[in-house]
């Protein structure tokens, strides 16, 4: 097993050392690593290696002095910072780990922003510093230049950075993720065998097809079809009294239709379209014609509507945030109930949805024992969905948002799976705290970087 110690890196001027390629290590740390005085060792930092000579100095603290030249060689800052040192064998040590989140960086103003995950990135940075992990934020454009943002003295500083040991992909744009720029970064990571997750967005139709292959999940899947013809919609309406029509690549509850079949008419509702649509139609033909232009703009799936449990007569679903952690096993890091606003039929926060505790919502409709059993069943189902998806797709997936709903009998249904789940729906997102989901991401990064004890 590798020996890993948390250390402080300090800068020392080149002229104060026999050669810039010396590593001045406190004698207490030297003893803890079982290294010999004045020996030559291989020092690895990200993808780079240098031969250095070990020089001891007296201190009870785990401190390493590096020359300005060595710091520059490894693209490390000259300010003091915390890191970890791993002894691989008697003649080889590694500095790290280097973890990055790649996302959209908005740096045209004086203060850099990382959009909807801005506060979450700060949590990751603070947690990493406490664990002796070098953490930075970068973008597709910045990563090509080996530039990123590190969190120093409560603010983000733009610096040169080493290539990472592991990458957490939080690119929010599907279009950007399909760009040649993204492909270049993926090629770079693959060339250096640098792991990254999540591999890429999965759309609604991909997810349904993956889950449908698992016979044991069939009872929990609403009937879903790719809406590729007028006949398909007509057939689904013949089978079901209620349908949802969702963009294959949609998110945040945008551009969703709901159709309710009445005895002699069809009732249409929808979200976030720019122009008004008539709500009631006497014939299927008139209904379809009213939707046709919008349906032709992108791919949609049509999904069976269900008689779902509500909360005070408002639509309700549940988000289970699942992560792979240090042991490469899935666990639920948070769960929340989402209640729609008064005039909406979707519960997304972007559409005015409200967060509630799962326990409180369940107790509105079920007794205590039944509520506990239902919550346990939903957790097991969420974990099974996460496991199926991660085993069914190439590439690494280690973070998934599983959306479930309950019917009026308390049976869970799988509604959606999100490969880039929102960071604004976490009940543990409290001031001055590091939520479990942030810790889980970093722990899995340590597993992938092979930097865990």
Secondary structure, DSSP 8 states (H G I E B T S, - for coil): --EEEEEEEEEE-GGGSSSSSEEEEEHHHHHHHT--TT-EEEEEETTEEEEEEEEEE--SS-EEEEEHHHHHHTT--SS-EEEEEEEEETTEEEEE-EEEEE---B-SSSS-B-GGGHHHHHHHHHHHHHTT-EEEEE-HHHHHTTEEEEEETTEEEEEE----SEEEE----HHHHTSHHHHHHHHHHHHTT-EEES-S---HHHHHHHHHT-GGGGGGB--EEE--SHHHHHHHHHH-SEEEEEETT--TT-S-EEEEE-SS-EEEEESS-SS----EESSHHHHHHHHHHHHTTS-EEEEE---B-EETTEEEEEEEEEEE-TTS-EEEEEEEEEE--TT-S---GGGT-EEE-HHHHHHTTS-HHHHHHHHHHHHHHHHHHHHHHHHHSSSB--EEEEEEEEBTTS-EEEEEEESS--SS--TT--TT---HHHHHHHHHHHHHTT---
